């Protein structure tokens, strides 16, 4: 079993102890161990916290968004966070607010659909252009097995 796997079993305290011992023995060894532990993400700091770093960040962001929706009165599972906002006491204003927010959500959805159609049209145009260019190219000659000999 490699020493790194054995130290990983003990966790961060083992890596910290190895770093301190490395500095006590000879400072370049301690510095190398410190650089390795930070660079490999074993200390949980730096920019290399593993391949699932972005997934972890997105899960944390989603948890925060769910918490905010809960605080604002919305449901964390779908629906608008404003749809069940507390009443202002003025029923006409509440109706106006809910209608305006519903309209804005519909416009946002329509705009996203428009952007998707626009991207698809652009991709299709680029692909059609590529295919037309490819068809217009003269066919290439097959490579010869025997190169011509020079005398």
N, C-alpha and C positions, 0 to 999 in steps of 0.2 A: 504494500500500500504506500503510495507516495506521501511524503511528509505534508504536502499541502492539504491532502484529503484528511489526514489525521488531525491537523490543526483546525480544519474546518469543522470537524466533529465537536471540538471544544468551544468553537465560536470566537467571538471578538476578543475575549480576555486572553486567549492563547496567542493571538496575533499581536496584541499589545505587549504581552510579556516577551515574545520573541523580538519585537522591535527594541524594547528597553534593554534586553540582554545583548542584542547586536550593538547598540550604542555603547554599552559598558565594555564589550570586548574590543571593538575597533569601530570608530565612528562611520567609516564607509559601509561596513556591513549593516549597521543600523539604518543608515540612509537608504541602502538598497532595499531592505525589508520594508521600510516605510513607503518607499515609492511603489513597491510591488503591491502592498496591501491597499493603498489608495487607488492605484491604477487598475487593479483587478476588480474593484468594487467591493472587496471583502469588508471594508469599514463602513460601507453604506454612504459614502460621501463622494464627491467628485461627480464627473459626468458619465461614469461607466458603471451604472448600477444594474447591468444585466440586459439581456435581450428583451425582456418584457417591461422595460422602463416606461415606454409610452403607454402600454396597456394599463400599468399601474397608475400613471398620471391621469388617464382618461377615467378610470374607475373612481379616483379621488374627486375629480371634477364632477362626475355624475352624482356622487354622494352629496357633494356640496350643493349642487343644483336641486336635488331632491329635498335637502334640508331647507333651502330657501323657499321652494314651492310650499312645503309644509308650513313655514312661518307666514307665508302670504295667504294661506287658506286654500291653495290649489292642491290637486291630487298629484302624487309623484308618478302615477301610472297613467300618463296620457292626459289629454285635455289641456286647456290653457291655465296657467297659474293665476290668471286674473278672473277666470270665469266664475269662481265662487268667492270673489273678494267680499269682505265684510261690507255691509250696507252703510251708506253715508247718512242715512236718515231721510234723504230726499229721493222718493221713488222715481220721479221723472229723471233725475240725474243718473240714478242707477240703471234705468232702462237705456238711457242715451249712452252711458259708458259701456254697457255690455254689447249694445248694437254696434258701436264704433269699434270696439275691440274685435268683435266677430268679423266685421267688414275688413279690418286690417289683416286679420289672420287669413281671410279668403284671398285678399290681394297678395299677401306674402306667398301663399300656396300657388296662386296663378303665376306669380313672377318666377318662382322656382321651376315650375313646369315650362315656362317660356325659355328660361336659361337652358334647361335640359334639351328642349327642341332645337335651340340655337346651336348648342354644342354638337348635337347629332348631325345637323345640317352641315356644319363646318367640317366635321369628320368625314361625312359622306362626300363632300366636295373635294377634299384633299385626297380621299381614296380614289374617286373617279378620275381625278387628274393624274394620279400615280399610274392607274391602270391604262389610261389613254397614252401616257408617255411610254409605258412599257410595251404596249402593242405597236407603237410607232417605231420602236428601235429595230434596226435590221437584225436578223438572226446572226448569232455568232458562229464562226466556223468551229467545228470540233477540233480539239487539240490533236496534233499528230504524234504518233508514238516515236517515230524516227526523225530526229532533227536533221535538217539538210547539212550535208558535209561541205566544208570549204576546202578548196585545193590551192 
